[in-house]
């Protein structure tokens, strides 16, 4: 089981990924790089992390629109 510190670390990472995805492609990145690599890998990570068994009462619903 994850410690409270580990859960906080994962939640912080979760929030950063969601924020980055909602911000969209950075100006210094090609559209192809965003579409072919960065966006899909972040979505796959979100799919994995929301199903982790260590969450307690964290609200992860903000990722639902990104994952679908």
C-alpha positions as CSV (number, residue, x, y, z in Angstrom):
1,X,0.0,0.0,0.0
2,X,1.2,3.5,-0.9
3,X,2.1,5.9,1.9
4,X,0.4,9.2,2.2
5,X,3.5,10.9,0.8
6,X,3.5,8.6,-2.2
7,X,-0.2,9.2,-2.8
8,X,0.3,13.0,-2.6
9,X,3.2,12.7,-5.1
10,X,1.1,10.8,-7.5
11,X,-1.8,13.2,-7.1
12,X,0.5,16.1,-7.8
13,X,1.7,14.4,-10.9
14,X,-1.9,13.6,-11.9
15,X,-2.8,17.3,-11.6
16,X,0.2,18.4,-13.6
17,X,-0.6,16.0,-16.4
18,X,-4.3,17.1,-16.5
19,X,-3.2,20.8,-16.5
20,X,-0.7,20.2,-19.3
21,X,-3.3,18.3,-21.4
22,X,-5.9,20.9,-20.9
23,X,-3.4,23.6,-21.9
24,X,-2.8,21.8,-25.2
25,X,0.2,21.6,-27.4
26,X,3.1,23.8,-26.3
27,X,4.2,26.4,-28.9
28,X,7.7,24.8,-29.2
29,X,6.4,21.4,-30.0
30,X,5.3,20.1,-33.5
31,X,1.7,19.1,-34.0
32,X,2.9,15.6,-35.0
33,X,4.9,15.2,-31.9
34,X,1.9,16.2,-29.8
35,X,-0.5,14.0,-31.7
36,X,1.7,11.0,-32.1
37,X,3.6,10.8,-28.9
38,X,3.0,13.3,-26.1
39,X,-0.8,13.3,-26.0
40,X,-1.3,9.5,-26.3
41,X,1.4,8.7,-23.7
42,X,-0.2,11.1,-21.2
43,X,-3.7,9.7,-21.8
44,X,-2.4,6.1,-21.2
45,X,-0.7,7.2,-18.0
46,X,-4.0,8.8,-16.8
47,X,-5.9,5.6,-17.6
48,X,-3.4,3.7,-15.5
49,X,-3.2,6.1,-12.6
50,X,-7.0,6.6,-12.1
51,X,-7.3,2.8,-11.6
52,X,-4.6,2.6,-9.0
53,X,-5.7,1.0,-5.8
54,X,-4.2,3.5,-3.4
55,X,-6.6,6.4,-3.9
56,X,-8.8,7.3,-1.0
57,X,-10.9,10.4,-1.4
58,X,-9.1,12.2,-4.2
59,X,-11.3,13.5,-6.9
60,X,-10.0,12.2,-10.2
61,X,-13.0,12.9,-12.3
62,X,-11.2,15.8,-14.0
63,X,-9.4,13.3,-16.2
64,X,-12.6,11.7,-17.5
65,X,-13.0,14.0,-20.5
66,X,-9.3,13.5,-21.4
67,X,-9.5,9.7,-21.2
68,X,-12.7,9.2,-23.1
